[in-house]
Amino acid sequence: MKNVAIAGATGAVGIEFLKLMESRNFPVKKLKLLASKRSVGKELEFCGEKLIVEELTEKSFQGVDLAFFSAGKGRSKEFVQKAVDSGSLVIDNSSAFRMDPNVPLVVPEINKEMVFKHNGIIANPNCSTIQMVVALNPLHKAATIRRVVVSTYQATSGAGSKGMQELIDQTKAWVKNEPMEVKSFPAQIAFNLFPHVDIFLENGYTREEMKMVNETKKIMNSPDMKISATCVRVPILRAHSEAVWIETEDKLTAENAREILRESPGIVVKDDPVDRGYPMPWEADKTIDTFVGRIREDISHPKGLTFWVVADQLYKGAALNSLQIAEVLVSG
Ligand SMILES: NC(=O)c1ccc[n+]([C@@H]2O[C@H](COP(=O)([O-])OP(=O)(O)OC[C@H]3O[C@@H](n4cnc5c(N)ncnc54)[C@H](OP(=O)(O)O)[C@@H]3O)[C@@H](O)[C@H]2O)c1
């Protein structure tokens, strides 16, 4: 049993930590909920008990064994080391430490052994990256992936609870024929989409796209893998979808790939397109698996394969993956 803290407990990811810790019977002795000043005194329920949210400060981590961070990159940069210095092990959902060579970047289905090589911090990868690597890794083991091209269809909750609310508010405004307010996104998201997630970098890619490139190489320990991503925000509340194209060293047939993926942990193959048997974000909402469908051999390349991947990014892309990391630690 551990004393656990959640920094960012009131956010889109933080709330899921509470629900998942309860439903998965994660062994918690005492749970501390931390957020900004704005949320101090707010009540959140955990295992039938009402817990009061406290302000995240330098002193929050005294006596805390395990701290989940989902309060944004700035707060991770400011407080994660303070938590480690207080004796906590931190599992961080932000991008602050992901590419630090001394910090393991873990997806348990792929590199759970890295969990034990930490210096106080374990990083949870980017949400779009996690669901992609869960599907890529078994195919890579079987046929060696040389190149990946991916386009994402990312839900508004990927931008936090305010992103979700913006889609709801704009949709309501549209129904009432009122003007739509654009607050946290670069453009109107209701009845629209944009190829713009996070900021643009000098090479013309966005930071989200480069996270998919760099984090995939680190998690899969494949520095030479060629990867290109286009990340798109779509008017969906929850669960990201991805169209993935791979080129392998050895030929992989669609049937081979289906068999491999069916046997792989954390994956559900849903691939019977005639009967609408393909994964959709609506159905992936609050599910723990990564769904793969539309698996087919690429007609433009003899060693190309293409498929469609859907997962709940607040679960597998964030809170669930972090909790699975903690479960590996707890089970030793
Ligand atoms: N959303 C996703 O799909 C997803 C997936 C993977 C990783 N992540 C990462 O997880 C982190 C949280 O994302 P989210 O989507 O949960 O965001 P969110 O819904 O905006 O929640 C942010 C959380 O951080 C807290 N916070 C903000 N400013 C703070 C401050 N100055 N001091 C203390 N706490 C503060 C908020 O508290 P208040 O409620 O008091 O403002 C809230 O609990 C981010 O680093 C994000 O990149 C998100």
The ligand as an ORCA input file, in Angstrom:
! r2SCAN-3c Opt
* xyz 0 1
  N      -5.603     15.139    -22.356
  C      -4.909     14.125    -22.870
  O      -5.389     13.340    -23.709
  C      -3.491     13.901    -22.430
  C      -2.852     12.737    -22.858
  C      -1.533     12.517    -22.481
  C      -0.883     13.429    -21.699
  N      -1.520     14.565    -21.309
  C      -0.781     15.508    -20.482
  O      -1.339     15.493    -19.163
  C      -1.258     16.794    -18.591
  C      -2.648     17.234    -18.154
  O      -3.504     17.251    -19.254
  P      -5.085     17.379    -19.114
  O      -5.595     17.072    -20.454
  O      -5.590     16.628    -17.937
  O      -5.228     18.961    -18.860
  P      -6.408     19.764    -18.125
  O      -7.702     19.098    -18.285
  O      -6.256     21.165    -18.597
  O      -5.997     19.693    -16.573
  C      -4.876     20.376    -16.064
  C      -4.689     20.072    -14.605
  O      -3.535     20.786    -14.150
  C      -3.903     21.636    -13.071
  N      -3.158     22.900    -13.115
  C      -3.153     23.820    -14.084
  N      -2.396     24.886    -13.725
  C      -1.919     24.607    -12.486
  C      -1.094     25.304    -11.562
  N      -0.583     26.509    -11.834
  N      -0.805     24.708    -10.368
  C      -1.311     23.490    -10.066
  N      -2.112     22.775    -10.900
  C      -2.400     23.324    -12.099
  C      -5.382     21.919    -13.277
  O      -5.931     22.353    -12.051
  P      -7.206     23.333    -12.030
  O      -8.401     22.463    -12.335
  O      -7.200     23.827    -10.638
  O      -6.981     24.391    -13.064
  C      -5.857     20.546    -13.722
  O      -5.995     19.690    -12.630
  C      -0.615     17.687    -19.651
  O       0.779     17.740    -19.427
  C      -0.895     16.951    -20.942
  O       0.053     17.229    -21.946
  C      -2.823     14.816    -21.649
*
